[in-house]
Amino acid sequence: MSTAGQPAEVPTRGKRADALRNQQALLAAAAEVFATSGIDAPIRAIAARAGVGVGTIYRHFPARADLVVAVYRHQVEACAEAGPILLAAGDSPLTALRQWVDLFVDFLVTKHGLANTVQSDSGFDALHSYFLDRLVPVCSQLLDAAVDAGEIRPGTEAYELMRGIGNLCIGRDSDPRYNPRRLIDLLLQGLRGPQSP
């Protein structure tokens, strides 16, 4: 191994790590801006939130659709990665499930706008499949752990639960009086089944 080759690799790795951190910060900022100001929020608002120039965003994401798809994927990954972490750190599997559902609802609220933007794109079906492939197993793991702990009754399928939660979130954007979290809480209480006195 030559010493000439080694110094060239280290800065490249460092640069890649910096670029990845910048991209993650951009995606997090874009998700926050999309959630508060809608999917058509100005790119400069996202740049300001991320603490970068507008040119940096366009360097990473040449078109708005590229940014939207990247935010969608970023949020799916964050939600998928949170499940096992919550399960390992939680007081109980049911507590972890509730915390994960809370994150899932946060994602869904933003996702509706993202989905509408890319709906006409031919890649939307692939994004939806990606969403299911990443999140259904995580939800299943949480449900199975809660069943094994005797905290919920068996028989609830992850896809059904996620679909039900998604349906309860529809309409939140158009009616500020509607709070889907109250109904989702009732749904989660129903997973426990009849309570003994």
Steps between C-alpha positions, in 0.01 A plus 500: 500500500653832394488811715418705192164325461397530863480881544281525189246257651460673835383839366270322256337311786477821705349686208247223445406506869456879489293477184285230656449709815406801286257293301339358817468852643338616176252214506409561864456872432291432190274262693444765771428772246269275298311407818446862605479686167394236250675323220522815286700690762780712352836327466660801672294420814644148502852635443457746789373225732794277404752786527625459142478694176231433242771382260590219741145367481499508121840330496355208696148513353482659153118487488235541770375148425848365584482673838146375566594139426814528714301644793246219466774236507682676785186502713425134425853409611474707818171331589638154419814552706305635797299181559778272629656787696171577678443131569845460655475818709131502593336411830285246319427386145162676512670827597745452210208430265320816611815710455559350156140565397549861606803528267306320227217754531750787476632339182151446357402862553797607285468200267155596375641816345804317369289223351272746324801668341650180361168323432520568128862388487545148367730426794226545760409130503863415571505755786183354648647149480815628668285654776323167561816288473680710760220578748270196510775273647581763765136530601474118505800477731342748742161326491657156551701625799187652657307175444786294648500730806125449541434872450276465195292219363629307199355522152570856388690515172756778462373601157142530629608712795713728283222532243248583772729764649557643152128522436447678832762758400320591176322832525722648768640755253160625388339528844703646788228390746572135423765332715569148374718420803194473727347232279835327456532485878158331515612257230811409700292456816285257303804281431512419869157336492259481790666610821455305817344695789 
